[in-house]
Amino acid sequence: MKNDKFRDIIAGLYGHTLEWYDFLLYASFAPIFAKVFFPTKNDFVSLLTTFAVFSVAFLMRPVGGVIIGHFADKVGRRKALILTVSAMSCVTFLIGCLPGFSYLGIASPILFIALRLIQSLIVGGELPGSATFLIEHTGKEKKSGLVSSFIFATATFGIAVAALTAAGLSELIPAPHFTDWGWRIAYWLGAALGLIGIYLRLHSRETEDFLTMTTKEKLPIKVILTEHKYALLGSVIYTAILASGNYLVIAYVTTYLIRIENFSTNAAFAINAVSMLAMTLFIVTFGYISQLVNAKRLFLLGVTSVVILIFPIFYLLSRGNVFYALCAELLIALVLSPINATLPTLLTHLFPTEVRASGVSLGYNLGQGLFGGTFPMIGLALVELTANKFSPAWYLFSWGVIVLIMIRCCRFKEYKA
């Protein structure tokens, strides 16, 4: 692989890692944000409100996907990625500076929600943009499957770094100070690292597919909804199970272990960090395997594994034991990895070059918003209302079965990247 192309790949992956570090800090600090920005007399209400904001922010992801996807299809993949990493760095810095409810009153949660909505809008264009950018740079190479897997591998790595940062800061800074100002250091660090991402993307190259595109659709979203509506449905279906599963391990389990199983914050953060690091390696491994095995078959293997193993996973989580909880999260990471490794390839092949960024962005973000962002809130509410620790497992199991049936019944046209 030539040096220029390697530099382009690093530019796409670095910014993607950083943006997921920034975005998923929210999941690690949810119990703290409940106290800082949404304090009430009932701790559960505060925490549920925090996750409700997490879910509502996902409504902006399809909007961001449409806006930034349109920008990428009209102006260029590279310029869209420069925009996303620059904007995310600014918003991350501002969140780190935002005073809590005790200082600003009701203005504090309002401003916090506004920044979260902007952050979600940005992320709505980041992953689909990165996937389009990277696969168009490597689509004709034998290693494209491996590069595709790096897209989600770097996302999980960014999440792992966020979890490690949260665990390290909570260990070094006493609890009262950590709640007051210690968590802000993680956000300021993310903003500082964003400068490197901006530099790398400024020195990257546009994809050859975009530069040689003979026509640029005036309204990509209109073309998608009329000519590629079944591809759009397919992208939502493919994303649904990934979104639910990923946010189980990213956002739900840590809070579940702290609130329901009474784990210490440090233990929950450390378990999550280890599992996300393992997931990074698993995804790259399955990305390599996807070069030897049909990507769709590998994807179906992952979905089937989730359906079969979700109840044993929740049994381990419910034992109240650190070792069992670690095993459960590692098992979740393993069964989700084939899905993460192959999804970028599957999505980009559903749409032609002219509307690829818009199509992937809209389908992916609809799937994430409907099935991913809502999972932490729904899972927590189900456990609280039913007093059944396995109720989120039934929820995920049901969606897994639906996705398997729909994928088996539908046949989607595919385009080469």
N, C-alpha and C positions, 0 to 999 in steps of 0.2 A: 504494500500500500504506500503510495507516494506521500511525502511529507506534508504537502498542502492538504491532501484529503484527510490525513491523520489529524491535522490541526483543525479542520472543519468539524470533524467528529468530536474532538475534545471540546470545542466551543459549544456545540449543541448539548453535550452531556453535562458539562460543568454547570452551565446555567440551569439546566433541569434539576440537577442535584441540589443546587442552592435554593431554588424556588420551592422545592418540596421540604427542605429543611425549614424554611421560613413558614410555609403554610401549616406544616404539621407540628410546629411548636405549640400550636393551639391545643392539640390533643393531649400533649404532655402536661400542659399547664391548666387544663380545664378546671380541676378542683380549686386552683389558686384564683383563676379569673372569676369563678363563682363568688369568691369572697371580695375580690378587689373591685369588680365592675357590676356585679349583680347580687349584692348582699340582701338577704331577707331573714326573717326569724326562723325559717325552715330551711335547713341545709339542702334537703332533697329538691325543694323548689328552686333554689339558687343554681344547683347543679343541672337540673333539667332545663332551666332557662338558658344556661351556658351552652348546652348541647342543642337546644332549639335554635340559637343563633348560629351554631355550627351548621345545622341543617338548612336554615333559611338562606345562608350565604351561598349555598349550592344552587339556588335559583338564578344566581348571576352567572354561573358557569356556562350554560348554553348561550346566554347573551354575549359573554366574552368570546365564546367559540365562534359565534356568527360574525362579530365585529372584527376580531383579530384574524379569523380564517379568511374573511373577505379581503382584509388588508394584505394577507399573505398571498392570496390568489391574484390580486391586482397589482401589488407593488413589489412583492418578493418575500420569500421565506426568511431570508437573512434579516431584512429590516424588521419583520414582525418579531423575530427572536430578540433583536436588540431592544425593541420597545418593551417586551415583557420583562426582561431581566432588569432593565433600568427602572421601570415602574414598581416592580416588586421590591427592589432595594429601598426605594423611597418610602413606600408604605410600611415596610418592616421597621425602618428607623422611627417613623412616627408612632407606631404602636408601642415601641419601647419607651417613648417619651411621654405617653398619654397618662395624665394623673388619674387616680382612682376615684370611686364614688365619694369617698370621704372628703375629697378636695374640691371636686367639681359638681357634685350632686348628680342630677339626672342627665346633665350634659355629658358626663363621662361615658355611661353606657351607650348613649346615642352616637357619640363620636367613635367609640369602639366598634359598634355595629357598622357604621359607615365605612370605616377602614377595612373591616372584614369583608364587606360586600365588594369593595374595590379590589381587594386581594384575591377574592374568589373569581372575579371577572378576569383578572390577569392570568390566573392559573388555568382558566377555561381555554385560553389560547396557547399555553405553554407546551403541554405534553403533546397535543395533536400537531402543533407546529414543529416540535422537535422530531416527532416520528416522521412527518413528511420530509423534513429537511434531511434527516440522516438516511432514510431509506432511498430517497431520490439520489443521494450521493453514492450509495453503495448497492442499489438494487440489482445491478448487472454483475455484481461480484459474488463469488462463492461464499464469502463470509458475511453476506447480508443478514442471514438468520442470526448469527452471533451478534452483529451490531444492533439488530432489532431488539435483542434481549437486553442489551445495555441500557435501553431507554427506561425500562422499569427497574432494572438492577440499580441504576444510579438514583432512581427515585427512592427505593428502599434504603440505599446507602445514606441518602440525605436524611431520611426519617431516622435511621439508626444514629447518625451523628447528632440529630436533634435530641433523641432520647438520652444519649451519652452526655451531651451538654447539660441537659436538665438534671440527670442523676449526679453529675460532678458538681454542679453549682449547688444543688440541694444538700450535698454532703459537706461542702466547704463553708456554706453560709448558714448561720443559725436560722431556724424556721421563721421567727417573726420578721427578720430582715429579708429573708428570701421572699416572703409574701409581699413585703413592702416594695423592695427595689431589686432584689437579687435576680429575679426572672428576667428583668429588663436587659441584663448583660447578654443573654442569649440572642435577643433581638438585635442589639447593637452590633454584635459579632456578625450576624447574618447580613446586616446592611454593609458592613465593611468588606466582607468577602464578595459582596455583589459587585464591587468595583473591578475585581478580577474578571468576573463573568462578562461585564460590559466590554472590557478590553479585548477579551478573547473573541467575542462575537463581532466587534468592530473590525477585527482582522481576519474574519472568515470570508468565504466566497459564496456567491449565490449558486444554487443547484443548476446543473446543465439542463435538466428537464424543464425548469421554469424559463431559462434564457432562450431555449429553442422552441418554446410553446408557440404554435402558429396563431392561436386565438386566445384571448383572455375574456372570459364571460363577463358581461356587464353586471349581471346579478346572479352570482353563483348559487345563492340560497334558493332563488326561484327555479333554477335548473335542477337542483337537488330535489326539491319538493314535487317536481313534475316528472322528470326523466329518471331520477334515481331514488325514488321513495322507498323501494324495496331494499336497496342497499342501505339506506338510512335506517330502516327497521332492523336490518341485520346488524348494523354497528351498535344499535342500542341493545339488542339481545346479547351480542357478544360481551358488551361492557357490563351488563347487569350483574352477572355472577362474579366477575372480577371485582366490581365496586363493592358489593356486599361483603365478600370475603376479605378484601383488603382493609376495609374500615372496621371489620371485626377485630383484626389484629392491630391495626394502627391506632384506633381511637377508643374502641369499646373495652377491650380486655384489661388495659391498664386501670381504667376507672372501676371496672368490675372487681378486680383484685383488691383495690384499695377500699372500696365502699362495701362490697358484699362479703369478701373473704378476709377483710381486715389485715391485708398486707401493709407493710410499711411503704411509704412513698419511694424510698430508695430501692427497695427490693423489686417493686413493680416496674420502676423505670429501668433497672438493670436487666430484668428478664426481657422486657420489650426490646431493649437495645441489642441484646445477644441474638434474639430471634430475628430481628431485622437485618443484622449483619449476616446471619446464616442464610436468610432469604436472598440476600444479594448474591451470594455464591451459588445458591440453588438455581436462581434465574439464569445466570450466565451458563451454568452447566446444561440446563435444558435448552438454552439458546444454541449451544453447540450441537446438541442432539437434534434440534429442529433442522439442521442442515442435512441430516441423514434420514430423518423421518418427516412425513407430511405434516405441516404445521397445524392443519385443522384436526388431524387425528390426535396430535399431542395436546391440543387445546381440549378436546373432548375427554381425553384421559384425565386431565386436571379437574374438569367439572365433575366427572363420574367419581373421582376420588373424594372430592368435597362432599358429595351426597352420601357416600358410604361411610366416611370417617367423621362427619361432623358431630355425631352423638358421642363416640368415644373421646373426642377432643374435649367436649363440654364436661364429660365425666371427670377427666383429669383436672380440668380447671376448678371443679367444684369440691375437690378433696381438701382444699385449704393448706396445701403443702407446696413449698417453693419448688422442690424438684419436680413434682408432678405438673405444676403450672409451667415450668420451663419446657418440659417434654411436650405439653399441649401446644404451646406457642411454636415450638420447632416443628411439630407435626402440621400445624396450620400453614406455616411458612413453606413446608415441603409440598403440600398438595396444591397450594396456590401458585407455585412457581411455574409449572408448565403453562398456565393461563397467562401469567404476566410475560413470559418469554415470547409467546406467539401472538398475542393480541395486536401489537403495532403492525406486524406484517399482514394479518388478516384484515385489519381496518383499512390500511392504505391501498390494498388490492381491490377493495370494493368500489373505489371511485377513480374516474379518469383524471389525468393530470390537471385539466382545466379547472376542476372543482374539488380537487383532492383535499386541500387544506380546509376548505369550508365544510366538506362532507364529513371528514374525520372529526373535526372540531365539534360540529353539531351533534352527531351521533354519540360520540364518546361522552360529551358533557351532559346530554340528556340521560344517558345510562348512569353516569356518576351522580347526577342530581336526584334522580328518582330512586335509585337503589343503594348508593353509597353514602351520601351525606346524611340521609335519614336514619341509617342503621344504628349509630350510637344512641340517638334519642329513643328510637323505637325499642331497641334492645333493653335499655335501662328501664323504660316505662313498662315493658312486658314483664320483666322480673319483679318490679315493684308492685304491679297490679295483680299478678297471678301468684306471686310468691313461689314461682317455679323457675329455678335457675336454667332449665333447659328450654324455656320458651323461645329465646333468640335462635337456638339451634333448629327448632321447628320452622321458624321463619326462613332461615337460610336454606334448609333442606327443601322447603316448598319451592323457593325460587330456583334452586338447582334443577329440580325435576322439570319445572316449566321450561327452563332454558334448554335442557336436553331434548325435550319433545319438539320445541320450536326449531332448533337447529337441525334436527333430523327431518322435519317435515318441509323445511324451506330450502330452496336452492338459489343461491345468489350468483349473479354474473361477476366474474373477477377480471381485473385489469392488471397488466404488468407494470411495475414501477420502473 
